[in-house]
Amino acid sequence: MIWTQQRNDEVFARVGQFIERHVRHSRQLSLLRNALAGLQTQLKISELPPFFMVVPLWVHEAVQKNQAAVHPLVVATTLLFLGIDFLDDIA
């Protein structure tokens, strides 16, 4: 599997949709949008594929060929990484 900017954009679109559906407050939405945009900017300048997105895809692809079924897991690992990155910035 080759990681492309298109795949990256698809994952970020799904993460954005998840955030939109689950936020409870406009400030929370603003914070998460900014954090997601910052992460997306960091990844665009990186030459390496984001490990928190590709590792779940690689493992799932090795076990099962249906990549569409893994999208919720990739959204979850991306949000997990985003949360860890956010907490690291606070600390």
N, C-alpha and C positions, 0 to 999 in steps of 0.2 A: 504494500500500500504506500502510495506517495502522498505526502501531506502537501496541500496546496493552499494558497490564500483563499480560494473559494470555500474550501472546507472550513477554514478558520472563520470566515465570515458567516457561514451557515451555523456554526456552533454559537458564535456570539449573538446571532439573531435569535436562536432558540433560548439562550440565557436571558436575553432582553425580554422576550415574551414571557418567560417564567417570572421574571422580576415584576413585570407589569401586572401579571395576574395575582401575585401574592403580597404585594406591599400593603401596608396598613395606613401609611401616612405620607403626605406629599414630601416631607423632609427626608423620610426614608427612601423614597423613590429617587429624589435628587442625589442623595449620597451614593446609592447603588449605581445609578446611571454614570455619575462621575468616576466612580471606582472602576466600573466596567470599561468606560472609554479610556481611562488611563492604562489599564491592562492591555487593551486592544492596541493602543499606541506603542507600548513597550514591545509587544510581540511583532508589530509590523517592522520594526528596525532590527529585530533579532533574525539571524539566519537559521536558527535551529527551530524545529517544530516544538510547540508547547507540550512538555511531557505530561502534564495533567490532562491533556486532551488525547494525545496519541497512544499512551500506554493502555488505557481502557479499550481503545479501538483495536490495538494489536492483539491484546489478550482475547477479546471477543471474537475477532476475526479468526484466530487460531482455533477456537472452539466451535464457532458457528459462523456460517457465511453471511447471515442476514445482518448487514450493518445498520439498518434502520432501527432495529430493536435496541441498539446500544445507545442511541441518542439521549435518552433520559439519564443514563449513567454518566455520559460525557458532560451534560449540563450540571449534574450534581458535583462531579469532580472539579469542574471549572468554578462553580460557586464556592466549593470548599477552599480551593486555592485562593480565590478572591478574598474570602474571609480571613485566611491566614495572612495574606499580604496586607490586608487592612489592619489587622491587629499588630503586625510587625511595625507598621508605620506609627501606630499609637505608642508602642512601647519605647 
